[in-house]
Amino acid sequence: MRSQIHLTVAAVVPRDGHYLMVVENIAGERVLNQPAGHMEAGESPIEAVRRETLEETGWLIEPIACLGLACFVAASGATYHRLSFVCEPIGQITDQIDPDIETALWLPAAAIRGADYPHRSPMVRGVIEDHLAGMRYPLEMLRDYR
């Protein structure tokens, strides 16, 4: 079986000691995740993380730093490369969210660590821990030659 590679983005959005998270339904299972998703052809990582966050939560965000690039191989054999961003919340402009998302909510780090739902992948907790540890990289490390 040939492995599939996925390029994804994720938004780590802190506000008043809480993080913007989503509960989504994946193959009949409720899982916790950051607003995240696949990059689309022709869009930059910054454009993708803004779009995914708006689609999944109704929130406008502004990326202010890169948090890192992570790799995870799922049980299916699919390889996920996830570029995560620290983002500032600008404001919620709609309550219309992607039908795969059950709810968007703000959770403190302790609740994410001990969540009632399994995490979508180990990257979910990992990027929260990275953010709490102060990890940041400048957005200028990303180049767009369009």
N, C-alpha and C positions, 0 to 999 in steps of 0.2 A: 504494500500500500504506500502510495506516495504521500508524503507529509504536506500539509497545507500551511502556508505562512500568512499570518494576519498582522497588519500594521494598524495599531489602535492608539487612541489618545484618551487621557483621563484628566478630569478636573478635581483638584484638591482645593476645596473652597472653605476656608476657615472664617468663622464669624462668632465673636463673643464666646470663645471656648468650645464651639460646636463646629461640626463639619456637615456640609451638604451631601447627603447620601440618597440612594434610591433603593427601593425594594423591587426587584424584578422577578418575573416568572420565567425560568429557564427549564424547558422540558418538564413542566409540571411541578417544579420545585421553586420555592421562594428563596431568593438569595439577596444578600446585601452587596452593594457596589457603589463606587463613586459614579457620577455622571461620566459615561465613557462610551466609546464606540469606534467603529472602523472609519478610517480616513477614506474619503471618496476621491475618485480620479479628478485631478485638476485643482484640489484644494491644499492649502498649506496646513501644517499641524495647528497653527494658531486658529485658522478659520475652522478647522475640524472640531477643536475643543469648544469653541464658542457655539457652533451649531449643535453639537451633541448635547451640551449642557442645556441649551434652550429647549431642544426637542424633548429631553427627558425630565426636565424640572420646571420649565417655564421661566427660569432665571437667566438674565443677562449677566455675563461675567467678563472680567478683563484679566487675561493671563499677565502675571508680573514676573514670573521666574520659571525656569525649568526645574523640575524636581528630580528627573532622572529617566533613564531608559531601562526597562526591565524586560526579561524574557521568561516565558512560562510555557511548558509543553503540557497540554491537557491529556487526559486519559485517551482521548480520541486520536492522539498523535498530532493534532493541530498545534503549531507553534505560534504563540502570541508575543509580539514585540509591542510594548506599551510605553509610549512617551507621556509622562505625567507632568502637569503644570500646577504651580501654585497660582490661584486665581482670587481676585477680589470680587465679591458680590456687588453688582450694580443695582439690581432690583428685579423683582419678579414682575413680569409683564403679562403673563397668561397662566391660567390653570389647566390649559389644554396640553396634555403630555402624551408621549408615545404610548400606544395601547399595551406594549409589553411591560411597561412600568406600572407597578401597582400603586406606589406612592413615592413622593420625594419628601424627605424629612431632614431636620437638623439634629445631629447626635453628638454628644461629647465623646472624646477618644475612649473613655472607659466603657461606654455603651457599645462602641464599635468592637472593642476587644472582646467583650462578653455578649455579643449580639445574640438575639433570639433566633436569627437566621444564619445559615452557613454563608460564608463569604463566597463570592463568585469565583475568586482565585486567591492564592496567597498574596498576590500583588495588592489587594484591597487593604489589608492591614499593613503591609510593608510600606506603602507610600504615606500612611498616617504616621508610622514610626519615623520615617525619613523626614517628614515635615516637622514633627516634634523635636527631632535631633538638630534642626536648623539647616538641613541640606538645601542648597539653592544654587542654581547655575543661571547665568545671564541669558536672556532670550536671544541676545546677539550671537550666541553659538549656533543658532539655526540660520541657515542661508536659504534665500528664495531667489532663484535665478529666472523666474518667469518674466 
